[in-house]
Amino acid sequence: MNMSESIKEIAAAIAQVQKELPAVPKDITNPITHSKYANLDSINKALLPVTSKNGIAVTQYPVSSGGQIGCGTLLMHISGEFIDYGPYMINVDKNKRMSAAQEGGSTITYAKRYQLSAIFGIVSDNDDDGVQPQPQNGQNNQYQGNQQNRGQQQQGDPRQGRPNQYGSNQSQQGNEAITDKQIATLVSLFQAIAKVSGKDLPTVQNGYFNQLQINNLKQLNHTEASQLTERVIGKLTNMGGNTNDQSSGTNGPTH
């Protein structure tokens, strides 16, 4: 992953996109598993107007190497900041029902869909979608099964009854909601850890999400977000990273 020296503006814009993004309909049926999924066209129709509104241009480019095909995703912000998430590569198995060109195109489309879903927190399908080419070792968990269905989020409080890393089971009642500034700060910190560690953003982000038993930052309340921010800053400090830009503004007014 490669990024501009500062990602403060683009991180805030990504957080705003995740906040405004509507639910993406799962309108295609997998003929093998009979599960529903959202195709690339549905994702782009929902996503691109929101990214454009928030000053983000999304570019995806095909890549191939050593029998693998995939794509990379580049986000460019009107501030001049950018994040290049690098290639998501998939092993290609010869398919007698497709020509080489058809197989390559199908694989790239699949990679585009999964990378966009991981970056912006979109649930595009169920975990049992196994008819597409299999990712390389260690890549599959990076992009599957770690984001929340936005339709379910609108139906009720997803945090209700969730075991809390910082205490007992806790619901939203009596706690202020996480603020946009806290979300932007945490995204910036995750980006900084990814840069220092050499990992990609989804791997870093989902590592914390799995520990906290959440699917996105909106499931945290204000107090939990503050505690997670302190924890991530501590981690970044121990790694030798700079927390000045990412942590600024966390102790003042948050509205």
Kinemage of the C-alpha trace (Angstrom):
@kinemage 1
@onewidth
@group {chain A} dominant
@subgroup {mainchain}
@vectorlist {calphas} color= white
{ca met a 1} P 0.000 0.000 0.000
{ca asn a 2} L 1.212 3.473 -0.874
{ca met a 3} L -0.158 6.821 0.306
{ca ser a 4} L 0.546 10.538 0.380
{ca glu a 5} L 2.570 11.987 3.242
{ca ser a 6} L -0.631 13.237 4.863
{ca ile a 7} L -3.965 11.414 4.703
{ca lys a 8} L -5.916 13.593 7.118
{ca glu a 9} L -8.362 14.958 4.529
{ca ile a 10} L -8.919 11.762 2.594
{ca ala a 11} L -9.379 9.727 5.802
{ca ala a 12} L -12.114 12.116 6.935
{ca ala a 13} L -13.729 11.879 3.494
{ca ile a 14} L -13.668 8.058 3.577
{ca ala a 15} L -15.324 8.109 6.988
{ca gln a 16} L -18.023 10.408 5.613
{ca val a 17} L -18.585 8.110 2.635
{ca gln a 18} L -19.066 5.151 4.986
{ca lys a 19} L -21.571 7.213 6.958
{ca glu a 20} L -23.603 8.290 3.909
{ca leu a 21} L -23.371 5.109 1.824
{ca pro a 22} L -26.809 3.521 1.307
{ca ala a 23} L -27.425 -0.191 1.602
{ca val a 24} L -26.258 -2.003 -1.529
{ca pro a 25} L -28.908 -4.458 -2.750
{ca lys a 26} L -27.915 -8.112 -3.137
{ca asp a 27} L -29.810 -8.560 -6.373
{ca ile a 28} L -27.950 -11.443 -8.045
{ca thr a 29} L -28.437 -15.129 -7.178
{ca asn a 30} L -25.477 -17.501 -7.211
{ca pro a 31} L -26.697 -20.517 -9.267
{ca ile a 32} L -24.495 -22.946 -7.327
{ca thr a 33} L -24.990 -21.884 -3.689
{ca his a 34} L -28.328 -20.080 -4.270
{ca ser a 35} L -27.042 -17.210 -2.119
{ca lys a 36} L -27.604 -13.560 -2.963
{ca tyr a 37} L -24.815 -11.108 -3.748
{ca ala a 38} L -24.330 -7.565 -5.062
{ca asn a 39} L -22.523 -7.366 -8.371
{ca leu a 40} L -19.961 -4.696 -9.291
{ca asp a 41} L -22.543 -2.609 -11.133
{ca ser a 42} L -24.792 -2.392 -8.057
{ca ile a 43} L -21.838 -1.451 -5.842
{ca asn a 44} L -20.661 1.276 -8.220
{ca lys a 45} L -24.173 2.732 -8.591
{ca ala a 46} L -24.451 3.096 -4.821
{ca leu a 47} L -20.837 4.035 -4.071
{ca leu a 48} L -19.544 6.379 -6.773
{ca pro a 49} L -22.089 9.216 -6.319
{ca val a 50} L -21.189 9.306 -2.607
{ca thr a 51} L -17.416 9.248 -3.164
{ca ser a 52} L -17.736 11.976 -5.798
{ca lys a 53} L -19.833 14.103 -3.446
{ca asn a 54} L -17.067 13.839 -0.843
{ca gly a 55} L -14.254 14.715 -3.242
{ca ile a 56} L -12.878 11.210 -3.813
{ca ala a 57} L -12.091 9.759 -7.232
{ca val a 58} L -11.928 5.945 -7.374
{ca thr a 59} L -9.674 4.244 -9.927
{ca gln a 60} L -9.203 0.475 -10.258
{ca tyr a 61} L -6.465 -1.000 -12.431
{ca pro a 62} L -5.861 -4.612 -13.562
{ca val a 63} L -2.669 -6.459 -12.572
{ca ser a 64} L -1.227 -9.897 -13.292
{ca ser a 65} L 1.825 -11.792 -12.081
{ca gly a 66} L 2.931 -15.422 -11.875
{ca gly a 67} L -0.370 -16.991 -12.885
{ca gln a 68} L -2.400 -14.623 -10.715
{ca ile a 69} L -4.787 -11.891 -11.840
{ca gly a 70} L -6.359 -9.130 -9.822
{ca cys a 71} L -6.710 -5.393 -9.438
{ca gly a 72} L -5.504 -2.484 -7.362
{ca thr a 73} L -7.578 0.419 -6.097
{ca leu a 74} L -6.409 4.047 -5.990
{ca leu a 75} L -8.354 6.714 -4.093
{ca met a 76} L -7.536 10.334 -4.966
{ca his a 77} L -8.891 13.274 -2.961
{ca ile a 78} L -9.417 16.871 -4.135
{ca ser a 79} L -6.875 17.944 -1.492
{ca gly a 80} L -4.181 16.124 -3.460
{ca glu a 81} L -3.944 13.290 -0.913
{ca phe a 82} L -4.174 9.709 -2.127
{ca ile a 83} L -4.183 6.089 -0.966
{ca asp a 84} L -3.156 3.265 -3.290
{ca tyr a 85} L -4.277 -0.016 -1.732
{ca gly a 86} L -2.122 -2.067 -4.057
{ca pro a 87} L -3.064 -5.283 -5.840
{ca tyr a 88} L -5.524 -7.900 -4.631
{ca met a 89} L -4.338 -11.029 -6.447
{ca ile a 90} L -6.320 -14.204 -7.168
{ca asn a 91} L -5.054 -17.575 -8.372
{ca val a 92} L -6.509 -18.421 -11.757
{ca asp a 93} L -7.628 -22.016 -12.385
{ca lys a 94} L -8.212 -23.050 -15.978
{ca asn a 95} L -11.913 -23.129 -16.747
{ca lys a 96} L -12.944 -25.191 -19.781
{ca arg a 97} L -16.224 -23.302 -20.023
{ca met a 98} L -14.484 -19.931 -20.542
{ca ser a 99} L -11.878 -18.536 -22.891
{ca ala a 100} L -8.717 -17.085 -21.330
{ca ala a 101} L -10.046 -13.570 -21.946
{ca gln a 102} L -13.414 -14.338 -20.328
{ca glu a 103} L -11.765 -15.974 -17.328
{ca gly a 104} L -9.401 -13.046 -16.868
{ca gly a 105} L -12.229 -10.535 -17.099
{ca ser a 106} L -14.344 -12.460 -14.602
{ca thr a 107} L -11.468 -12.677 -12.147
{ca ile a 108} L -10.692 -8.962 -12.366
{ca thr a 109} L -14.361 -8.074 -11.849
{ca tyr a 110} L -14.455 -10.325 -8.783
{ca ala a 111} L -11.298 -8.665 -7.384
{ca lys a 112} L -12.704 -5.187 -8.008
{ca arg a 113} L -15.893 -6.044 -6.139
{ca tyr a 114} L -14.108 -7.466 -3.127
{ca gln a 115} L -11.577 -4.683 -2.809
{ca leu a 116} L -14.217 -1.943 -2.987
{ca ser a 117} L -16.318 -3.825 -0.433
{ca ala a 118} L -13.381 -4.087 1.984
{ca ile a 119} L -12.322 -0.448 1.670
{ca phe a 120} L -15.768 1.061 2.161
{ca gly a 121} L -17.338 -1.515 4.494
{ca ile a 122} L -19.827 -2.989 2.028
{ca val a 123} L -21.252 -6.478 2.512
{ca ser a 124} L -21.504 -7.637 -1.090
{ca asp a 125} L -22.243 -11.326 -0.489
{ca asn a 126} L -22.339 -14.185 2.001
{ca asp a 127} L -19.252 -16.046 3.196
{ca asp a 128} L -20.209 -19.179 1.259
{ca asp a 129} L -19.709 -17.641 -2.191
{ca gly a 130} L -17.192 -20.173 -3.458
{ca val a 131} L -17.687 -20.337 -7.205
{ca gln a 132} L -15.271 -17.542 -7.995
{ca pro a 133} L -11.483 -18.141 -8.243
{ca gln a 134} L -9.826 -18.592 -4.866
{ca pro a 135} L -7.543 -15.820 -3.491
{ca gln a 136} L -3.916 -16.520 -2.679
{ca asn a 137} L -3.086 -17.814 0.811
{ca gly a 138} L -3.715 -15.246 3.498
{ca gln a 139} L -5.749 -12.908 1.237
{ca asn a 140} L -9.220 -14.407 1.657
{ca asn a 141} L -9.828 -13.375 5.266
{ca gln a 142} L -8.673 -9.875 4.436
{ca tyr a 143} L -11.691 -9.100 2.317
{ca gln a 144} L -14.491 -11.377 3.523
{ca gly a 145} L -16.909 -11.515 6.408
{ca asn a 146} L -15.797 -8.509 8.461
{ca gln a 147} L -18.228 -5.741 7.542
{ca gln a 148} L -21.800 -5.208 8.709
{ca asn a 149} L -24.941 -5.487 6.620
{ca arg a 150} L -26.148 -1.891 6.542
{ca gly a 151} L -29.746 -2.996 6.209
{ca gln a 152} L -29.510 -4.802 9.533
{ca gln a 153} L -27.825 -1.775 11.079
{ca gln a 154} L -30.826 0.387 10.236
{ca gln a 155} L -33.245 -2.044 11.912
{ca gly a 156} L -31.847 -1.804 15.423
{ca asp a 157} L -28.855 -1.176 17.611
{ca pro a 158} L -26.132 -3.621 16.507
{ca arg a 159} L -24.250 -3.105 19.772
{ca gln a 160} L -27.037 -4.354 22.017
{ca gly a 161} L -25.783 -7.300 24.021
{ca arg a 162} L -22.331 -7.200 22.403
{ca pro a 163} L -19.537 -8.287 24.756
{ca asn a 164} L -17.353 -5.237 25.358
{ca gln a 165} L -13.539 -5.444 25.468
{ca tyr a 166} L -13.569 -2.581 27.952
{ca gly a 167} L -16.263 -3.873 30.278
{ca ser a 168} L -19.381 -6.027 30.521
{ca asn a 169} L -22.144 -6.358 27.949
{ca gln a 170} L -23.251 -2.886 26.994
{ca ser a 171} L -26.034 -1.311 24.953
{ca gln a 172} L -26.221 2.147 23.425
{ca gln a 173} L -28.567 3.512 26.046
{ca gly a 174} L -26.813 6.029 28.304
{ca asn a 175} L -23.794 6.404 26.003
{ca glu a 176} L -23.085 9.126 23.463
{ca ala a 177} L -22.619 7.953 19.911
{ca ile a 178} L -19.199 7.929 18.299
{ca thr a 179} L -18.516 11.233 16.507
{ca asp a 180} L -17.382 11.797 12.932
{ca lys a 181} L -14.136 13.265 14.285
{ca gln a 182} L -13.450 10.098 16.289
{ca ile a 183} L -14.093 7.945 13.214
{ca ala a 184} L -11.725 10.071 11.111
{ca thr a 185} L -9.059 9.897 13.822
{ca leu a 186} L -9.281 6.115 14.100
{ca val a 187} L -9.166 5.663 10.327
{ca ser a 188} L -6.043 7.859 10.217
{ca leu a 189} L -4.440 5.804 12.988
{ca phe a 190} L -5.243 2.536 11.212
{ca gln a 191} L -3.689 3.978 8.052
{ca ala a 192} L -0.569 4.989 9.990
{ca ile a 193} L -0.168 1.510 11.495
{ca ala a 194} L -0.612 -0.024 8.051
{ca lys a 195} L 2.100 2.257 6.671
{ca val a 196} L 4.571 1.507 9.475
{ca ser a 197} L 3.898 -2.249 9.544
{ca gly a 198} L 3.799 -2.720 5.781
{ca lys a 199} L 0.341 -4.293 6.000
{ca asp a 200} L -2.739 -3.122 4.133
{ca leu a 201} L -5.556 -1.184 5.752
{ca pro a 202} L -8.224 -3.949 5.761
{ca thr a 203} L -5.839 -6.336 7.590
{ca val a 204} L -5.054 -3.774 10.310
{ca gln a 205} L -8.634 -2.578 10.642
{ca asn a 206} L -10.222 -6.017 10.722
{ca gly a 207} L -7.707 -7.171 13.332
{ca tyr a 208} L -9.125 -4.618 15.781
{ca phe a 209} L -12.706 -5.247 14.649
{ca asn a 210} L -12.368 -8.981 15.344
{ca gln a 211} L -10.913 -8.336 18.806
{ca leu a 212} L -13.795 -5.994 19.678
{ca gln a 213} L -16.435 -8.223 18.036
{ca ile a 214} L -17.664 -5.376 15.837
{ca asn a 215} L -18.051 -4.961 12.089
{ca asn a 216} L -17.489 -1.205 11.750
{ca leu a 217} L -16.636 1.842 13.854
{ca lys a 218} L -20.256 3.031 14.042
{ca gln a 219} L -20.919 0.195 16.480
{ca leu a 220} L -18.712 1.862 19.094
{ca asn a 221} L -19.986 4.523 21.468
{ca his a 222} L -18.060 7.691 22.353
{ca thr a 223} L -16.297 6.174 25.365
{ca glu a 224} L -15.313 2.981 23.553
{ca ala a 225} L -13.971 5.007 20.648
{ca ser a 226} L -11.829 7.114 22.989
{ca gln a 227} L -10.435 4.000 24.651
{ca leu a 228} L -9.699 2.382 21.289
{ca thr a 229} L -7.973 5.580 20.106
{ca glu a 230} L -5.670 5.520 23.144
{ca arg a 231} L -4.945 1.851 22.549
{ca val a 232} L -4.088 2.345 18.877
{ca ile a 233} L -1.926 5.396 19.639
{ca gly a 234} L -0.015 3.288 22.156
{ca lys a 235} L 0.475 0.568 19.579
{ca leu a 236} L 1.671 3.068 16.976
{ca thr a 237} L 4.064 4.684 19.466
{ca asn a 238} L 5.594 1.317 20.307
{ca met a 239} L 6.076 0.701 16.585
{ca gly a 240} L 7.934 3.984 16.225
{ca gly a 241} L 5.227 5.735 14.221
{ca asn a 242} L 4.235 9.410 14.386
{ca thr a 243} L 0.904 10.061 16.113
{ca asn a 244} L 0.919 13.864 15.979
{ca asp a 245} L -1.271 14.299 12.893
{ca gln a 246} L -3.548 11.359 13.557
{ca ser a 247} L -4.336 12.082 17.224
{ca ser a 248} L -4.795 15.848 16.983
{ca gly a 249} L -8.172 17.024 18.120
{ca thr a 250} L -9.093 13.967 20.162
{ca asn a 251} L -9.072 15.771 23.512
{ca gly a 252} L -11.086 18.857 22.633
{ca pro a 253} L -14.689 19.364 21.522
{ca thr a 254} L -15.848 16.511 19.318
{ca his a 255} L -18.848 18.110 17.641
